[in-house]
């Protein structure tokens, strides 16, 4: 079995992490089976929206996953998430497939909550482990992993459409079984290991991230082509699904290549490298020890007490309490709420939004939001990292750009011109993706990695909070105020007026978020200048040593 610390073992762990993320976006697929739940349980739109809120409230319990990430190994965290998802989505499948009678509303809320909480354990285990393993490439790591989360909705939706004709029961059995099996695979291979220590290793990592990015873009374009080409025959759909599975498995070629490369390398080269590594390690150890001695000689009691009492500044390791005491954390928190809270409302209500505008099948819009969300995540991770290395550009500036574009998207959806739902779903998908992918590394850069698991999950509290405020309250009440009752106790609304005011309010929220992101970019400018200077100095030193 490959050692987790070997190049092949390290990348095999990352590939399994990618696979987990490719199936852990089940929390965004509610629109694919919400109509079936609404019909079976005879719910009003407010009751249905509150079910989706219960699903998102599961993310509030992600704080437990954040605390556990500092105390438990990655394998245990993944196991907890996979079992919880198996139970939460399994019960929903039993109901939608009519194998059991609908449960009481409060019981359904509990199982919806379990399903939503399962993804927080998966995402925490993957993100914390991978960002620590590749801390010099946080932007690409966040973009790739969060990109696959966004893509997972389209993966599930299109496979179900291709093989099962959008049957909600079969869709739910996929959400139940597939994540459970994939997480068990990741448990075997993903471990926290020491990060790359040399510029050569970092350059090699960057090259492989580029390969995975290209493969991910191919998958996204492949899904997009399937969606925009209309209805397909059964044989064509089966071929599509088979090719998609091959593409999803293709990143495994990187660890296979590295394993073969190590296997065929001459033993003499290995011995030479070992000698060089030992010499380098001894020199590095010597370099590290010397300053420590000087500090210990000069150190006195007063300086020690002063250091202990000093609050950490941005860019240093923060405890949870220290992070919560900073204004910058709350600026990031509220701006995050404005972006993801409104975006999640569109995802949760896409089914009803499509029906209100006369679309019988809304799976196209669900897939479009997912696929373009992927492009937003993966491109923003790379672009934000590039401009930090190139000019020290603060990462929050990209959040500000996404917020103002998202506001434009909501205005377009409020106008409800022909095709506006297509445009709106694409714009919201891109901007929601940027918001998620950029905020993840930003938090680690401002407040450190030591307690990152818990800090990340505090930020993720915005998902249930935003879902409650914008989806449960705003969209639920405003939709029901426009809807007419139907036989059996439900209700329905047809026309552009059903969600117009909802879109206007969400556009205003995004403009507020835009202002907060600009403020955070201004306040963190010096931090990113230091990151830029540090990386430039390291690169110059590396070139000088080679010469």
PERA-V566690 format. One record per helix or strand of 2 or more residues. SS is the DSSP state (H for helix, E for strand). FROM is the first residue (numbers start at 0). LEN is the number of residues. Records with the same first field share a line. If there is no record, write none. Layout:
SS->FROM-LEN ; FROM-LEN
This chain:
H->6-17 ; 24-4 ; 29-3 ; 33-7 ; 44-25 ; 73-23 ; 104-29 ; 134-30 ; 167-22 ; 198-30 ; 233-16 ; 251-13 ; 266-32 ; 300-9 ; 319-5 ; 326-30 ; 362-29 ; 395-20 ; 419-28 ; 451-8 ; 460-22 ; 495-3 ; 499-24 ; 524-22
E->483-2 ; 490-2
